[in-house]
Amino acid sequence: MTNNPHPAITRQAAPLALWLVLLAAAGAFALTMGTRQTMGLFLSPLNTSTGLGIGSISLAFAFGQLWWGLTQPFAGAVADRIGIGRVILLGVALVALGTFITPYMTSTAGLIFAIGVLAAGGAGMAGPSVLMAATARLVPLHRRGLASGVVNAGGSFGQFVMAPIAISLTAAVGWASAMQWLGVLVLLALPAVWVLRGNSSALAAQAATASGQKALTAREAIAQALASPSYRYLAAGFLVCGFHVAFLATHLPGVIAACGLAPEVGGWSLAVIGLFNIVGSLGMGWAVGRWRMKSLLSLLYATRGLAVLVFVLAPKTPAVVLVFAAVMGITFLSTVPPTVGLVAKMFGTANMAMLFGIVMLAHQIGGFFGAYLGGSVFQATGSYDAVWYIDIALAVGAALVNLPIRESRMVRPAASAAAA
């Protein structure tokens, strides 16, 4: 008897069942990611309502970036063993609750609790490490690259859809009710709980038994991954990705407002990032099966650095902002498919949710600094220029650090690892 509720999908990849899995994972990611990525639109209203200051509110957003990353290795380890569906259920409930109660928070501690602990922690539980691991478990090997691209595009589609919804709701019912309605909309992800139920460890144990090898424990898998230079290089590059993503998601509307442009331009810039990230995610999902994944990552980071440099030097008009948003959108989360692919290629899928969760933790450490540093620098200097130049330098470093990665399977049976 197996704990995997979808064995036929893995063995035969029935087209309808395969697309149901992708729809469930992409839809859940769309709702959780879309809600999180539109929170930057509420930064100014929160500041006006609470009077706490941009720096203090940015701290809550920054803590959310960090906590989102911290939850993912643990959520992944739990999902690998007791089932992905249970973890997604709790995550969706926490995102809805945290988003709904945020307008009632009037202190920095309250905002950290609602945005940073509840909503961000829930989004981490129903986030990419768990969802990508679910799709990797339920789709055949030759389709994993495309599948990760589709799921990643779901998060981008959520941002594209949620930003205009948030703008429209704010105009119709006010920012507080708009945020609460977003919290209610997140509950539409609950059907994914049933579709994605199951875990990876049961399958890994069966495979190990059949081959006469002992499956790796969580501790052994982590030790083996952290001992690999390629895994560390991958995490370092992804940390820079987190800095980029969090800074843009949190502060791009503020950057645009500081340039004297209308607030609607800020909302539409986030929507454009989401729209073009769909293109980037699907394109990268296709590309990972054809070119070296480390080379694709280096190209993405180099493109980001060049795009930021051009944007800093260019005149700030609505057209320039939207073109910049489109370029950044193509590279925004398209780093995820090759990163997921490298983790799976190096270490297999048995502990993938946990190992990718650790890489996501590095991503969110970068996200913490991107969100917090943006607000702190602006509050101190009245400008975001210094952060943009830091962003360019980090992009160059990320492009270089991915080049030495070795794309080969590194996982070993526990018995041979212990003997070594």
C-alpha positions in Angstrom: 0.0 0.0 0.0 1.3 3.5 -0.8 0.8 6.9 0.7 0.9 8.5 -2.7 -2.7 9.2 -3.8 -1.8 9.8 -7.4 0.4 6.8 -8.6 -1.1 6.8 -12.0 -0.1 10.4 -12.7 3.5 9.6 -11.9 3.6 6.3 -13.9 1.5 7.2 -16.9 1.2 11.0 -16.8 -2.5 11.0 -18.0 -2.8 14.4 -19.7 -6.0 15.5 -17.8 -4.7 14.5 -14.4 -1.3 16.2 -15.2 -3.0 19.5 -16.0 -5.2 19.2 -13.0 -2.1 19.0 -10.8 -0.5 22.0 -12.6 -3.8 24.0 -12.3 -4.0 23.3 -8.6 -0.4 24.2 -7.8 -0.3 27.2 -10.1 -3.7 28.5 -8.8 -2.6 28.2 -5.2 0.6 30.0 -5.9 -1.3 32.7 -7.9 -3.5 33.5 -4.9 -0.9 33.5 -2.2 1.9 35.1 -4.3 -0.5 37.6 -5.9 -1.7 38.8 -2.5 1.8 39.1 -1.1 3.1 41.0 -4.1 0.4 43.6 -4.0 1.0 44.6 -0.4 3.4 47.3 -1.5 0.3 49.2 -2.8 -0.9 49.5 0.8 2.4 50.8 2.3 1.5 54.5 1.9 -2.1 54.1 3.2 -0.8 52.1 6.2 1.7 55.0 6.9 -1.1 57.6 6.6 -3.4 55.6 8.9 -0.9 54.6 11.6 1.6 57.4 11.4 4.4 54.9 12.1 6.7 56.1 9.3 7.9 54.3 6.1 10.9 52.9 7.9 8.9 51.1 10.6 6.3 49.8 8.2 9.1 48.6 5.9 10.4 46.6 8.8 7.2 44.7 9.0 7.3 44.0 5.3 11.0 43.0 5.6 10.3 40.7 8.5 7.6 39.1 6.3 10.2 38.5 3.6 12.5 36.8 6.1 9.7 34.7 7.8 8.4 33.6 4.4 11.8 32.1 3.8 12.3 30.7 7.3 9.0 28.7 7.1 9.8 27.0 3.8 12.5 24.5 4.9 10.4 23.4 7.8 7.1 23.4 5.8 9.0 21.4 3.1 10.3 18.8 5.6 6.8 18.4 7.1 5.2 18.2 3.7 7.7 15.6 2.5 6.7 13.3 5.4 3.1 13.9 6.5 1.6 15.3 3.3 1.5 18.4 1.2 -2.2 18.9 1.4 -2.2 19.5 5.2 0.6 22.0 4.9 -1.2 23.9 2.1 -4.4 24.0 4.1 -2.8 25.6 7.1 -0.8 28.0 4.9 -3.9 29.3 3.0 -5.8 29.8 6.3 -2.9 31.8 7.8 -2.5 34.0 4.7 -6.3 34.8 4.8 -6.3 35.6 8.5 -3.1 37.7 8.5 -4.3 39.8 5.5 -7.8 40.2 6.9 -6.6 41.6 10.3 -3.8 43.9 9.0 -6.0 47.0 8.8 -6.7 46.6 12.6 -3.0 46.8 13.5 -1.8 50.3 14.6 1.7 49.5 15.9 4.9 48.1 14.3 4.6 45.0 16.4 1.0 44.4 15.3 2.0 44.8 11.6 4.9 42.4 12.1 2.5 39.9 13.6 -0.2 40.2 10.9 2.0 40.8 7.8 5.2 39.2 8.8 4.2 36.2 10.9 0.7 35.1 9.9 0.4 36.2 6.2 4.0 35.6 5.3 4.3 32.4 7.2 1.2 31.0 5.7 2.4 32.0 2.2 5.6 30.1 3.0 3.7 27.0 3.9 1.7 27.2 0.6 4.7 28.6 -1.3 7.0 27.5 -4.0 9.1 24.9 -2.1 6.0 22.9 -1.2 4.2 23.5 -4.5 7.2 22.8 -6.7 7.9 19.6 -4.8 4.3 18.5 -5.3 4.5 18.9 -9.0 8.0 17.3 -9.2 6.5 14.3 -7.4 3.4 14.0 -9.5 4.8 14.6 -13.0 7.3 12.6 -15.0 11.0 13.6 -15.2 11.0 14.9 -18.8 8.1 17.3 -18.0 9.4 18.8 -14.7 11.0 21.8 -16.3 7.9 22.8 -18.1 5.8 22.0 -15.0 7.9 24.3 -12.7 7.6 27.0 -15.3 3.8 26.7 -15.4 3.5 26.8 -11.5 5.9 29.7 -11.4 3.8 31.5 -14.0 0.8 31.0 -11.8 2.5 33.2 -9.1 3.1 35.8 -11.8 -0.4 35.6 -13.1 -1.6 36.2 -9.5 0.4 39.4 -9.3 -0.9 40.5 -12.7 -4.5 40.0 -11.7 -4.3 41.0 -8.0 -2.7 44.4 -8.5 -5.6 45.8 -10.6 -8.1 44.1 -8.3 -6.5 45.8 -5.3 -6.5 49.2 -7.1 -10.1 48.8 -8.0 -11.2 47.7 -4.6 -9.3 50.5 -2.9 -11.1 53.0 -5.2 -14.5 51.4 -4.5 -14.4 50.5 -0.8 -11.2 52.0 0.7 -7.8 50.5 1.3 -8.7 48.6 4.6 -11.7 46.8 3.1 -9.8 46.2 -0.1 -7.1 44.4 1.9 -9.7 42.3 3.7 -11.3 41.3 0.5 -7.9 40.1 -0.8 -7.7 37.9 2.3 -11.1 36.4 1.5 -10.0 35.7 -2.1 -7.0 33.7 -0.9 -9.5 31.0 0.3 -10.2 30.1 -3.3 -6.9 28.1 -3.1 -8.4 25.5 -0.8 -9.4 23.0 -3.5 -5.6 22.5 -4.2 -5.4 20.8 -0.8 -7.2 17.7 -2.1 -5.5 17.6 -5.5 -1.9 17.9 -4.2 -2.3 15.7 -1.1 0.4 13.0 -0.5 4.1 13.1 0.2 7.5 12.3 -1.3 9.1 10.3 1.5 6.8 7.2 1.1 7.8 7.0 -2.6 11.5 7.4 -1.7 11.3 4.7 0.9 9.7 2.3 -1.6 12.4 3.1 -4.2 15.2 2.6 -1.7 13.8 -0.7 -0.5 13.5 -1.9 -4.1 17.1 -1.0 -4.8 18.4 -2.4 -1.5 19.6 1.1 -0.3 18.7 3.1 2.7 16.9 6.4 2.1 18.5 9.5 3.4 17.1 11.1 6.5 16.4 14.8 6.6 19.6 15.5 8.6 21.7 13.5 6.2 20.1 15.2 3.1 20.8 18.7 4.6 24.4 17.8 5.5 25.1 16.4 2.1 23.6 19.5 0.4 25.4 22.0 2.5 28.7 20.2 1.9 28.3 20.8 -1.8 29.9 24.0 -3.2 27.5 24.1 -6.1 24.5 24.1 -3.7 26.0 27.0 -1.8 26.7 28.9 -5.0 23.1 28.4 -6.0 21.8 29.7 -2.7 24.1 32.7 -2.8 22.8 33.7 -6.2 19.2 33.2 -5.1 19.8 35.5 -2.1 20.5 38.3 -4.6 17.3 37.3 -6.4 15.4 37.9 -3.2 16.9 41.3 -2.7 15.7 42.3 -6.2 12.2 40.9 -5.9 11.5 42.3 -2.4 12.8 45.7 -3.2 10.7 46.0 -6.3 7.5 44.5 -4.8 7.7 46.7 -1.7 9.1 50.0 -3.0 8.5 50.3 -6.7 5.2 52.2 -6.1 7.2 54.5 -3.8 10.0 54.9 -6.4 7.4 55.9 -9.0 5.6 58.3 -6.6 9.0 59.9 -5.7 9.5 60.6 -9.4 6.2 62.6 -9.4 4.2 60.1 -11.4 0.6 59.2 -10.7 -0.1 56.4 -8.2 -1.9 54.4 -10.9 1.5 54.0 -12.7 2.8 52.2 -9.6 -0.1 49.8 -9.6 0.2 49.1 -13.3 3.9 48.6 -13.1 3.4 45.8 -10.6 0.8 44.3 -12.9 3.2 44.5 -15.9 5.9 42.8 -13.8 3.4 40.0 -13.2 2.3 39.8 -16.8 5.7 39.6 -18.3 6.9 37.2 -15.6 4.4 34.7 -17.0 6.3 35.0 -20.3 9.6 34.7 -18.5 8.5 31.7 -16.4 7.1 29.7 -19.2 10.0 30.5 -21.5 12.5 29.5 -18.8 10.5 26.3 -18.1 11.0 25.4 -21.7 14.7 26.5 -21.8 15.8 24.5 -18.8 15.5 21.3 -20.8 17.7 22.7 -23.6 20.5 24.7 -22.1 22.6 24.6 -19.0 20.6 25.9 -16.1 23.6 27.6 -14.4 24.2 29.6 -17.7 20.5 30.6 -17.8 20.7 31.9 -14.2 23.9 33.9 -15.0 22.1 35.4 -18.0 19.1 36.4 -16.0 21.1 38.1 -13.3 23.2 40.0 -15.8 20.1 41.2 -17.6 18.7 42.5 -14.4 21.8 44.5 -13.6 21.9 46.0 -17.0 18.1 46.9 -16.9 18.5 48.6 -13.5 21.5 50.6 -14.8 19.5 51.8 -17.8 16.5 52.7 -15.7 18.6 54.8 -13.2 20.1 56.8 -16.1 16.9 57.2 -18.1 14.3 59.9 -17.7 11.4 58.8 -15.5 8.3 58.8 -17.7 5.3 56.4 -17.5 6.6 54.7 -20.7 10.1 54.2 -19.3 8.7 52.8 -16.1 6.4 50.3 -17.8 9.2 49.2 -20.2 11.5 48.7 -17.2 8.7 46.8 -15.4 8.3 44.5 -18.5 12.1 43.7 -18.6 12.2 43.1 -14.9 9.1 41.0 -15.1 10.7 38.7 -17.7 13.5 38.0 -15.2 11.5 38.5 -12.0 10.8 34.9 -10.9 12.1 33.1 -14.0 15.1 32.2 -11.8 12.9 29.7 -10.0 12.6 26.9 -12.7 16.4 26.6 -13.2 16.9 26.8 -9.5 14.3 24.1 -8.8 15.8 22.0 -11.7 19.3 22.2 -10.3 18.2 21.1 -6.8 16.2 18.2 -8.3 19.1 17.2 -10.6 21.7 17.3 -7.9 19.7 15.7 -5.0 16.6 14.0 -6.4 13.0 14.6 -5.3 12.8 12.7 -2.0 13.8 15.7 0.1 13.3 18.3 -2.5 10.7 20.5 -0.7 13.1 20.8 2.3 16.3 21.4 0.2 14.6 23.9 -2.1 13.1 25.5 1.0 16.6 26.1 2.4 17.5 27.8 -0.9 14.3 29.9 -0.6 15.4 30.8 2.9 18.6 32.4 1.4 16.3 34.1 -1.1 14.2 35.6 1.6 17.3 36.8 3.7 18.0 38.8 0.6 14.4 39.8 0.5 14.6 41.1 4.1 17.4 43.4 3.2 15.8 44.5 -0.1 12.5 45.5 1.7 14.1 47.0 4.8 17.1 48.8 3.2 14.8 50.4 0.6 12.7 52.0 3.3 15.6 52.9 5.6 17.6 54.5 2.8 14.7 56.5 1.5 13.8 57.7 5.0 17.4 58.8 5.6 18.2 60.4 2.2 14.8 61.0 0.5 16.0 59.0 -2.5 16.3 55.3 -3.6 19.4 55.9 -5.7 21.9 54.2 -3.3 19.7 51.0 -3.2 19.7 50.9 -7.0 23.5 50.9 -7.2 23.7 48.2 -4.6 21.2 46.2 -6.6 23.4 46.5 -9.7 26.5 45.3 -7.9 24.7 42.4 -6.4 23.3 41.4 -9.9 26.8 41.3 -11.3 28.0 39.1 -8.3 25.1 36.7 -8.8 25.8 36.4 -12.5 29.4 35.4 -11.7 28.7 33.1 -8.7 26.5 30.8 -10.7 29.1 30.0 -13.3 31.2 27.4 -11.2 28.1 25.3 -10.4 28.4 21.6 -11.4 25.3 20.2 -13.0 25.5 16.6 -11.9 23.7 14.3 -9.5 25.4 14.5 -6.1 23.1 12.5 -3.8 24.4 9.2 -2.4 22.7 6.4 -0.5 22.9 7.0 3.3 25.0 3.9 3.9 27.7 4.9 1.5 27.6 8.5 2.7 28.2 7.3 6.3 31.0 5.1 5.2 32.7 8.0 3.4 
